[in-house]
Amino acid sequence: MQVPYINLALQHKLIKGEILSSIGNVLENGQFILGEELAKFEKAFAVLHGTKYAIGVANGTDALFLSLKAIGIKPSDEVITAPNSFLASASSIVIAGGVPVFADVKEDFNLDPEKVEKAITPQTKAIIVVHLTGRPAPMDELMAIAKKHNLHIIEDAAQAVGASYKNKPVGGFGTTACFSLHPLKNLSAGGDGGVITTNDESIYKYLLVARNHGLKNRDECAFWSYNSRLDNLQAALLNVKMKYLNNWTERRRHIANLYYEQFKNLPMIAPHDKPYEKAVYHTFIIQTEKRNALKEYLAGKGVDTKIHYPLPIHYQEAAKGLGYKKGDFPVTEKQAETILSIPVYPELTDEQVNYVIEEVGNFYN
């Protein structure tokens, strides 16, 4: 049996008619930039995450970058984040003019609050909290630290659309939250896309202008800014997908629970929600000392797997100037050697899920 890591074509095949109809409406009315479909999507996205506002932007990295500009990041300002995330969590800080400062993570891949507090200096301005794998970070502790030290929190929720912590959706904890709509994400556009959520009216008004060249209106520019708008065609596609997102999320969670129940007695660490968490399992990442052998074995059985991410950010060539070295973040570094992502998308059949479970068991047995 073949089990691809992802099957984007299958998701779109099942709702192709609805998507084409929605896109066709945009083609007919000619509203391609900042149109009604985008406004509809932004409203629904804000409702989903329990925030007052949502602002569609060109991609998830721009969401982080514009959020950092909105809180006034300046040269020498430090922003703490995790070294095990996708590199955009750190690169956006540099591009915005700040300095990334890393803090190690815990077993669930999310920031360790104790390590975050130790990393705070007089130059610290904000914390980018990454809800990695779609599992919410420990927001109570991190919010308390931010309040104590008068810091902004920006949620990197690129992988966490629809996740919640203690019955509160991610996206409404920080000054802003940043979501990616990349084709591989749980809620995906037909290309790049991103969203920023916030409850701060002044931040919202700034972002509306900042994503559109700094224009107050068609002819007047308030400040130099960027072109980072979510296209109306993408919004039309996303409005169709929003109707299915909850069902897709529950399917991911069901598959993840099946994996956990079958893997929890094997010599590995498998992720599982704590009672106060609702994870959305953008990825299902196990940790095993036999990662490379298991990956090779599963490939031979037709099961595709990935590694998210094999090279921590502080190991990247681009990060050399930050001054970090091997050994600075032992949990992150150990996980990079043991993590393996197995297929968890909603279009997987029960037969495919059971096959993955069977072959993982066969490897260990």
Beta strands, then each sheet from edge to edge (+ up, - down):
strand 1: 53-57
strand 2: 78-81
strand 3: 99-102
strand 4: 124-130
strand 5: 152-156
strand 6: 164-165
strand 7: 168-169
strand 8: 176-180
strand 9: 194-198
strand 10: 277-278
strand 11: 284-287
strand 12: 339-342
sheet 1: 1+ 9- 8+ 5+ 4+ 2+ 3+
sheet 2: 7+ 6- 10+
sheet 3: 11+ 12-
end
